[in-house]
Amino acid sequence: MSTETPGEEPRSSRRDFVSQAAAATTGLFVGSMLAAPAAAEGGGALPPEDPTLKKANQTHRFQLSKLKPQVITNGGSVAISDRDNFPIVKDQLAAVYLLRLVPGGLREPHWHPNCWEVDYVVKGKCRLGVVNPDDTYDEVILEAGDIGFIPMGYAHYIECVGDEECEVTVTFNHDKPQDFGLSTTFAGMPTRTFASTFGVPESSFQGFRKPNHTLYVVNEKKS
């Protein structure tokens, strides 16, 4: 006995129609995929190999390893890549330094008030020390392939502790990182403030020198 409603198209007919439509659509798709290579082989015009857009007037490449360091001392060197010499990073919250430390070389204790810092060790071994605002500290050894992270404003230092030069790429989330070194602080404040802080007479600082600039890199093995 038929269950079809009078005047309604049989269900089997509808199923056959849907199946045939699906098969036809699939056939057209496969056929077009196969025909595309055939059309190209048959002499159809290919797009030009080279880009047709206008060449950008600034580059995304910077040869940091070939940059002449802006800071050179007997402890090592710092090559600085920021918005001044790598314009594409301007307003992009990025800058990269290449820090090289000789054995015994020390990136003096310092902090960055406007950015955090990521240190990636390319070669050698270094000690990273960080002072946290909750009156704690962390000190770790970083080797090739390791990274260290310093939050914005945290005081820290990097020291080469191996027998070979240590090379570290330092990335900041600012296109012009600010730097306050311990040498800068000492140079910019009265000696009595340090004597009072450490509870010693001012004469204890006899022989100390106050530089007129941030030292950046020093060498504990050399005067």
JOPEDA-V79644 format. One record per pair of residues at least 24 apart in sequence whose C-alpha atoms are under 10 Angstrom apart, sorted by the first residue. I is the first residue (numbers start at 1). J is the second residue. If there is no record, write none. Layout:
# JOPEDA-V79644
i = <I;I>
j = <J;J>
This chain:
# JOPEDA-V79644
i = <58;58;58;59;59;59;60;60;60;60;61;61;62;62;62;64;64;64;64;65;65;65;67;69;69;69;69;71;71;71;71;72;72;72;72;72;73;73;73;73;73;73;73;73;74;74;74;74;74;74;74;74;74;74;74;74;75;75;75;75;75;75;75;75;75;75;75;75;75;75;75;75;75;76;76;76;76;76;76;76;76;76;76;76;76;76;76;76;76;77;77;77;77;77;77;77;77;78;78;78;78;78;78;79;79;80;80;81;81;81;81;82;82;82;82;82;83;83;83;83;84;84;86;87;88;89;89;89;90;90;90;91;91;91;92;92;92;93;93;93;93;93;93;94;94;94;94;94;94;94;95;95;95;95;95;95;95;95;96;96;96;96;96;96;96;96;96;97;97;97;97;97;98;98;98;98;98;98;99;99;99;99;99;99;99;100;100;100;100;100;100;100;100;101;101;101;101;101;101;101;101;101;101;101;101;101;101;102;102;102;102;102;102;102;102;102;102;102;103;103;103;103;103;103;103;103;103;103;103;104;104;104;104;104;104;104;104;104;104;104;104;104;105;105;105;105;105;105;105;105;105;105;105;105;106;106;106;106;106;106;106;106;106;106;106;107;107;107;107;107;107;107;107;107;107;107;108;108;108;108;108;108;108;108;108;108;108;108;108;108;109;109;109;109;109;109;109;109;109;109;109;110;110;110;110;110;110;110;110;110;110;110;110;110;110;110;111;111;111;111;111;111;111;111;111;111;111;111;111;112;112;112;112;112;112;112;112;112;112;112;112;112;113;113;113;113;113;113;113;113;113;114;114;114;114;114;114;114;114;114;114;115;115;115;115;115;115;115;115;115;115;115;115;115;115;116;116;116;116;116;116;116;116;116;116;116;117;117;117;117;117;117;117;117;117;117;117;117;117;118;118;118;118;118;118;118;118;118;118;118;119;119;119;119;119;119;119;119;119;119;119;119;120;120;120;120;120;120;120;120;120;120;120;121;121;121;121;121;121;121;121;121;122;122;122;122;122;122;123;123;123;123;123;123;124;124;124;124;124;124;124;124;124;125;125;125;125;125;125;125;125;125;125;126;126;126;126;126;126;126;126;126;126;127;127;127;127;127;127;128;128;128;128;128;129;129;129;129;129;130;130;130;130;130;131;131;131;132;142;143;143;144;153;153;153;155;155;155;156;157;157;158;159;159;159;159;160;179;179;180;180;181;181;181;181;181;182;182;182;183;183;183;183;183;183;183;183;184;184;184;184;184;184;184;185;185;185;186;186;186;187;187;187;187;188;188>
j = <86;87;88;86;87;88;86;87;88;89;86;88;86;88;96;96;97;98;169;97;98;169;98;97;98;99;100;99;215;216;217;100;215;216;217;218;101;102;105;215;216;217;218;219;101;102;104;105;106;217;218;219;220;221;222;223;100;101;102;103;104;105;106;107;159;160;216;217;218;219;220;221;222;100;101;102;103;104;105;106;107;160;165;166;167;216;217;218;219;101;102;105;107;167;216;217;218;107;168;169;170;216;217;169;170;170;176;170;171;175;176;172;174;175;176;177;174;175;176;177;175;176;175;175;175;174;175;176;174;175;176;174;175;176;173;174;175;172;173;174;175;176;177;171;172;173;174;175;176;177;170;171;172;173;174;175;176;177;169;170;171;172;173;174;175;176;177;168;169;170;171;172;122;167;168;169;170;171;158;166;167;168;169;170;217;124;160;165;166;167;168;169;217;125;126;158;159;160;161;164;165;166;167;168;217;218;219;159;160;161;162;163;164;165;166;167;218;219;159;160;161;162;163;164;165;166;219;220;221;159;160;161;162;163;164;165;166;218;219;220;221;222;158;159;160;161;165;166;217;218;219;220;221;222;157;158;159;160;161;216;217;218;219;220;221;156;157;158;159;160;181;215;216;217;218;219;156;157;158;159;180;181;182;183;214;215;216;217;218;219;155;156;157;158;159;180;181;182;183;216;217;153;154;155;156;157;158;179;180;181;182;183;184;185;214;216;150;151;152;153;154;155;156;157;178;179;180;181;182;150;151;152;153;154;155;156;172;177;178;179;180;181;151;152;153;154;155;177;178;179;180;151;152;153;172;173;174;176;177;178;179;150;151;152;153;154;171;172;173;174;175;176;177;178;179;149;150;151;152;153;154;171;172;173;174;177;148;149;150;151;152;153;154;170;171;172;173;174;177;147;148;149;150;151;168;169;170;171;172;173;146;147;148;149;150;158;167;168;169;170;171;172;144;145;146;147;148;149;167;168;169;170;171;145;146;147;148;166;167;168;169;170;146;147;166;167;168;169;164;165;166;167;168;169;160;161;162;163;164;165;166;167;168;159;160;161;162;163;164;165;166;167;168;157;158;159;160;161;162;165;166;167;168;157;158;159;160;161;162;156;157;158;159;160;155;156;157;158;159;154;155;156;157;158;155;156;157;156;168;167;168;168;178;179;180;180;181;182;181;181;217;217;217;218;219;220;219;214;216;214;216;213;214;215;216;217;214;215;216;209;210;211;212;213;214;215;216;210;211;212;213;214;215;216;210;213;214;210;211;214;211;212;213;214;212;213>
